[in-house]
Every structure is written in C-alpha cells, then in structure tokens.
Amino acid sequence: MSDGVRLAQEASSRDPAVGLRAVRALRELAERLEALQVSNAREQGWSWQEIAVCLGVSRQAVHKKHGAGRRILKKER
Amino acid sequence: MFERFTDGARKVVKDAQEEARSRGDRAIGTEHLLFALTRDDGPAGEALRDSGLFRGAAGDAVAALPDPSGLDGEALRLLGIDLDAVREAAEDAFGPGALDAPSGSRRNRSPKGHIPFKPESKKALELSLRQALNLKHGYIGSGHILLGLLQDRRFRAARALSGAGMDLEALRADVIRRIPPKAA
C-alpha cells in the first residue's frame, strides 16, 4: 500500500483519537520544519516578505511568529 | 545535600553531566543519571549490569521512549512518514538536533560549561537523600541515586527501565541488598 493511501486512511480515520493524533503529529512536525527553514532563510538574508510569500501567509504573520523579539528572548534564556 | 555524597555518587553526577553534554542535551535528566550509573563501580552499577543493563541497553531503552520534545514518531509512521528519515535529512542539512527544538534550534548545539538539572532529576536526587535517610545510612552513594531514580514511575529513567522489561521492584530489592550501611 502506498504512503499516500495510508495517509488518506489515517487522516480520515473514523476513530477520532487516531485521526486527531495523526493531525497533531503532522502539525508539530510542520512547525519544527517551518522554524528550521525560516531561521535558515533569515540567515541567508531573505526578507520577511520573501519568506511570507513562500509560506503563503502575510509578512506580519511570519514576523510575529518567528521575529526578532522571540529570538532575543530565547537567546537570553 | 551534595555534601553527603560519596566520591562514587559525585562521579555519577559528573558523568551524567558528561552524558548530557556529549549527546547535545541542554539539561541533565534522569536518563543521564541512569547512563552514568551503568558505569558505576558501586552497588548501583553492579545491580544494573547483573540484571543485563549495560550502557548500550540503557541507551536503547531511553531511545524507545516517546520523544519528549513532542514529535509523535508512531503517529507519523501510521501516516507513512518516517520521522527518523525526516530527522536525518534535517540534521544532514542543519546539524545534529536540528529538529529537536521548536524554534531557534541552531543555538546551544553542544552545550559548554555548566549544564543544569532538569526538575525531574533534581527530584530524583532529593528522593535519593530520602532513601538514604529511610535506610538510616549517613551518606548518599550511587546505590541511593539508583533508588531515587526508581522511586517515581513517571521518571524517564524508570519508564525506560520498565519499557525494557526490567522488574523495578526486584532491581530495587537487589540494590538495597548491595548497599553497605556505611560509606566505603
């Protein structure tokens, strides 16, 4: 069975516990990868606007989520 | 509390810090204490090794625990996503531990200097003191540290051991039997 078929089965599982857990796992993984890629893009000199376009969100949204304020706080910790 | 520690117990704490550092972990957890105990020369190390738990087995047991950082490898596998493969690709591109921290993940890749205790391992060390007092031992040795780790089933070390099929009660009894009433 292909991964795509299994994905469809799990994501649409009739058992909410299974389906919701799968969704949560995917979301968490996506968050990690997003943080990694955004910080890499910033280090390579990408603007927030450019990153936002690629992610399909507003510049404000991506800046609020990954912006300087958060980063400084984290570094000081 | 540390003034009552024997040299062996101090070595366990120091080795646990080295375990955390070499794995790139930012704090000392109960699993790092467990790793250090597998190499201990005292009663704790003897009891663990006698029950078959060497350093490698302890590492496997901890690795089998659910990811504390919240990535659900099992659920992802059901979806056909191989978390290990994703992690490997991320680490190839961005270095060890790239996928571990939710954000700002490039910092502190290999921590230098002082590595703090996690609340869980602090609690375990406090419990080791209590174990020593209960046993009317005037000191804290490696055996007491192991007893502290076994005291709370929610500790990562305890969960790893039971996950590996160890009988925690039997291990506890065994290590108590081996602890000398007085520090060597």
Interface residues (C-beta under 8 A of the other chain):
Chain A: S2 D3 G4 R6 L7 E10 A11 V18 R21 A22 R24 A25 L26 E28 L29 E31 R32 L33 A35 L36 S39 N40 H66 R70 R71 K74 K75
Chain B: G70 L71 D72 A75 L76 L78 L79 G80 I81 L83 V86 A90 F94 A98 L99 A101 P102 S103 G104 S105 R106 R107
